[in-house]
Amino acid sequence: MDSSIIIMMITASTLLGAFGLWALLWGVKTGQFDDKKKYMDGALLDSEEALHDAIRMENRKKEILEKREKKKADDGYHPSN
């Protein structure tokens, strides 16, 4: 390949990368990624039954993890340090 093509490709990719970085930083600075109403909408739009289901799922997950840890302890599982 001709060196001028490589220089042009490196220049173009550097400019596109710099523009992408600038756009990301601008978005963060101006609050484009902030969802200030997320939790309020979730509380207003979720039904009470959906919230209870979420709590049950979290409790079930804790129970499964506790059983798994207990089984490892009972089986004599000892990871080497």
N, C-alpha and C positions, 0 to 999 in steps of 0.2 A: 504494500500500500504506500501511497505517496504520503510523506510526512505532513503535508498541508491538510490532508483529509483527517489525519489523526488529531492534529492541533484543533481543527474545526470541531470535531466530535467531542474532544475534551472540553473545549470552551462552551459548547452548547450544553453539555451535561452539567457543567459547573454552574452555568447561569440558571438552568432549570432547577437544580438542587438549591441554589441560593434563593430563588423565587419561592420554592416550596417551603423552605425554612422561614422566610419572611412572612408568608401567608399563615403558617402555623403560629408563629409568635404573635402576629397581629390578631388572630382569632382568640388566642388565650388572653391577650391584654384587653381586648374589647369585650370579653365575656361571652363569646359566641358559643362556647361549650358548656356554659352554666345553665342548669335547668332548675331554676329557683322554685318552680311550681311542682316539681316531681313528687315530693313527699306529700304535699297538700292534695294534689290530684289523686295520688294513691290512696290516701285516707278517705277522700270523698267518694271515689268511684269503686273501691273495693267493698264487697259486701261483708257483712260480719262473718258469714259462713266461710268465705275465702280466707279471712284472717285466722279463724280457728283452724282451718286446714293447714295453713302455713305453720302455725304453732305446733300442731300434731306432727307434721313432717319433721320439724326441727327436733322435737323430743324423740321421735323414732330414730333419727340419725344419731343422736347422742347415745341412745340405748345400744344401737348396733356397734358403735365405736367402743363403748365400754365393754360389751361382750367380747369383741375382738381382742381388746387389750387383756381382758381377764383370761381368755383362752390362751393367748401367747404366754402369759405368766404361768398358767397351769401346765402347759405343755413343756415347760422348761426352756422356752426360747430365750436365748441370751445372745444378743448380737455382740460380735467381737469388737473391741475398741480399737 
